[in-house]
């Protein structure tokens, strides 16, 4: 976490762009968290597996992990050195987060509200809607095809797609308690890592 004088709670709305009905999560986070920590939080809250490269985009600025081979020759800032409140400071500002440069999942991260600091464990997922698309499904177009094909048991590719997504996949499912628990577990792991446990 990047140290800072500013200490507040941010309420963020994260929306996966290009999909209707919308897939979104609402989070409470420490405004001082760095963008790497935000990346991990978004991964867990959305349901991604953190297998692919990512970047944050704020206007013309890029923020990435600087140990990724991909960044050589690309003008970007190290996301571990940038606090969230340095890129989002006013309500209704937003930041773009791109995950998996092949499937090109783009998320809008909007600062909905700046709340006064209180001593609570952060981050928290406080709301959300719909399941995250399966990894490697081919981006927005592939996901649309997948949903359409899964709605018709008579389609020839139905059984193959069920094997791909797993028998329990439900695009409308979102479990707030389960998601918040996963986000809280991520925080505990980070704390243990910081303490060297």
C-alpha positions as CSV (number, residue, x, y, z in Angstrom):
1,X,0.0,0.0,0.0
2,X,1.3,3.4,-0.9
3,X,1.6,5.7,2.2
4,X,-0.3,8.9,2.1
5,X,-1.8,11.6,4.3
6,X,-5.2,11.1,2.6
7,X,-7.2,8.5,4.5
8,X,-10.8,7.9,3.3
9,X,-13.0,5.1,2.0
10,X,-13.9,5.0,-1.7
11,X,-17.1,3.5,-2.9
12,X,-16.3,2.1,-6.4
13,X,-18.6,0.8,-9.1
14,X,-16.9,-1.6,-11.4
15,X,-18.8,-2.4,-14.6
16,X,-17.7,-4.8,-17.3
17,X,-18.1,-2.8,-20.5
18,X,-20.0,-4.0,-23.6
19,X,-22.3,-6.6,-22.0
20,X,-26.1,-6.2,-21.3
21,X,-27.6,-6.8,-18.9
22,X,-24.7,-5.4,-17.0
23,X,-22.2,-7.3,-14.9
24,X,-21.0,-5.1,-12.1
25,X,-19.6,-5.0,-8.5
26,X,-19.8,-2.3,-5.9
27,X,-16.7,-2.1,-3.5
28,X,-15.6,-0.2,-0.5
29,X,-11.8,0.2,-0.6
30,X,-9.0,2.2,1.2
31,X,-8.3,5.2,-1.0
32,X,-4.5,4.7,-0.3
33,X,-4.4,1.2,-1.8
34,X,-2.0,1.0,-4.8
35,X,-3.2,0.0,-8.2
36,X,-1.7,-3.5,-7.9
37,X,-3.9,-4.0,-4.8
38,X,-6.9,-2.7,-6.7
39,X,-6.1,-5.1,-9.6
40,X,-6.2,-8.1,-7.2
41,X,-9.4,-6.8,-5.6
42,X,-11.1,-6.4,-8.9
43,X,-10.0,-9.9,-10.0
44,X,-11.5,-11.5,-6.9
45,X,-14.7,-9.5,-6.8
46,X,-15.5,-10.0,-10.5
47,X,-14.5,-13.7,-10.5
48,X,-11.5,-13.6,-12.8
49,X,-8.6,-16.0,-12.2
50,X,-5.7,-13.5,-12.6
51,X,-4.0,-15.6,-15.4
52,X,-3.5,-12.8,-17.9
53,X,-1.9,-9.4,-18.2
54,X,-3.8,-6.3,-17.3
55,X,-3.4,-2.5,-17.3
56,X,-5.1,0.6,-16.0
57,X,-5.8,3.5,-18.4
58,X,-6.4,7.0,-17.1
59,X,-6.7,9.3,-20.1
60,X,-3.3,8.9,-21.9
61,X,-1.6,7.3,-18.9
62,X,-1.0,3.6,-18.6
63,X,-0.3,1.8,-15.3
64,X,1.1,-1.7,-15.3
65,X,3.3,-4.1,-13.4
66,X,6.8,-3.2,-14.4
67,X,8.2,-6.7,-14.1
68,X,5.9,-8.0,-16.9
69,X,7.9,-8.7,-20.0
70,X,5.1,-7.1,-22.0
71,X,5.9,-3.5,-20.8
72,X,9.3,-3.1,-22.3
73,X,9.3,-0.2,-24.7
74,X,5.9,0.9,-23.6
75,X,5.6,4.2,-21.7
76,X,3.8,3.3,-18.5
77,X,4.0,3.9,-14.7
78,X,4.5,1.1,-12.2
79,X,1.1,0.3,-10.7
80,X,2.7,-0.7,-7.3
81,X,3.9,2.9,-7.0
82,X,0.6,4.7,-7.6
83,X,-2.1,5.1,-5.0
84,X,-5.7,5.0,-6.0
85,X,-6.4,8.5,-4.7
86,X,-3.7,9.8,-7.1
87,X,-5.8,8.8,-10.1
88,X,-9.3,9.1,-8.7
89,X,-9.9,12.0,-6.3
90,X,-13.4,13.3,-7.1
91,X,-16.8,11.6,-7.2
92,X,-17.9,10.5,-10.7
93,X,-14.3,10.2,-12.0
94,X,-13.4,6.9,-13.6
95,X,-10.5,4.8,-14.6
96,X,-10.4,2.0,-17.1
97,X,-9.1,-1.5,-16.3
98,X,-8.3,-3.9,-19.1
99,X,-7.8,-7.6,-18.4
100,X,-6.6,-10.3,-20.8
101,X,-5.3,-8.5,-23.9
102,X,-6.6,-11.3,-26.2
103,X,-10.2,-11.4,-24.9
104,X,-10.0,-7.6,-24.1
105,X,-12.2,-7.4,-21.1
106,X,-12.6,-3.7,-20.3
107,X,-14.0,-2.5,-17.0
108,X,-15.0,1.0,-16.0
109,X,-14.1,1.8,-12.4
110,X,-16.1,4.8,-11.2
111,X,-15.6,6.6,-7.9
112,X,-19.2,6.9,-6.7
113,X,-18.6,8.3,-3.3
114,X,-15.8,9.4,-0.9
115,X,-16.7,8.4,2.6
116,X,-15.0,9.4,5.9
117,X,-12.5,7.0,7.3
118,X,-13.7,4.4,9.8
119,X,-11.8,1.5,11.3
120,X,-13.2,-1.4,9.3
121,X,-11.6,-4.2,7.4
122,X,-11.3,-3.2,3.8
123,X,-11.9,-4.0,1.0
124,X,-15.6,-5.1,1.0
125,X,-17.9,-6.1,-1.8
126,X,-21.2,-4.6,-0.9
127,X,-23.3,-5.3,-4.0
128,X,-23.1,-6.7,-7.5
129,X,-25.0,-8.3,-10.4
130,X,-24.5,-11.4,-12.6
131,X,-21.6,-13.8,-13.0
132,X,-18.3,-13.0,-14.6
133,X,-17.9,-14.5,-18.1
134,X,-15.8,-17.7,-18.2
135,X,-12.1,-17.1,-19.0
136,X,-11.0,-17.8,-22.6
137,X,-14.5,-17.6,-24.0
138,X,-13.5,-15.2,-26.8
139,X,-14.3,-11.8,-25.3
140,X,-17.6,-10.0,-25.7
141,X,-18.5,-11.7,-29.0
142,X,-17.6,-15.1,-27.8
143,X,-19.5,-14.6,-24.6
144,X,-22.6,-13.5,-26.5
145,X,-22.4,-16.7,-28.7
146,X,-21.8,-18.8,-25.6
147,X,-24.9,-17.4,-23.8
148,X,-27.1,-17.9,-26.9
149,X,-25.8,-21.4,-27.5
150,X,-26.3,-22.4,-23.8
151,X,-30.0,-21.3,-24.0
152,X,-30.7,-23.9,-26.7
153,X,-30.2,-27.5,-25.5
154,X,-30.6,-28.7,-29.1
155,X,-27.6,-26.8,-30.5
156,X,-24.9,-29.2,-31.7
157,X,-22.2,-27.4,-29.6
158,X,-24.3,-27.4,-26.3
159,X,-22.6,-30.4,-24.6
160,X,-19.1,-29.2,-25.6
161,X,-19.9,-25.7,-24.1
162,X,-21.3,-27.2,-20.9
163,X,-18.0,-29.1,-20.5
164,X,-16.1,-25.8,-21.1
165,X,-18.1,-23.7,-18.6
166,X,-18.9,-26.4,-16.1
167,X,-22.4,-27.8,-15.4
168,X,-23.1,-25.1,-12.7
169,X,-22.5,-22.0,-14.8
170,X,-25.4,-19.6,-14.5
171,X,-24.8,-16.1,-16.1
172,X,-27.4,-14.5,-13.8
173,X,-25.9,-15.8,-10.6
174,X,-24.2,-13.5,-8.1
175,X,-23.6,-14.4,-4.5
176,X,-22.8,-11.3,-2.4
177,X,-21.8,-13.2,0.7
178,X,-19.5,-15.5,-1.2
179,X,-17.9,-12.6,-3.1
180,X,-17.4,-10.5,0.0
181,X,-15.8,-13.4,1.8
182,X,-13.4,-14.0,-1.1
183,X,-12.5,-10.3,-1.1
184,X,-11.9,-10.4,2.7
185,X,-9.7,-13.5,2.4
186,X,-7.6,-11.6,-0.2
187,X,-7.1,-8.8,2.3
188,X,-6.1,-11.3,5.0
189,X,-3.5,-12.9,2.7
190,X,-2.1,-9.4,1.8
191,X,-1.8,-8.5,5.5
192,X,0.0,-11.8,6.2
193,X,2.3,-11.1,3.3
194,X,3.1,-7.6,4.5
195,X,3.9,-8.9,7.9
196,X,6.0,-11.7,6.5
197,X,3.9,-14.5,8.0
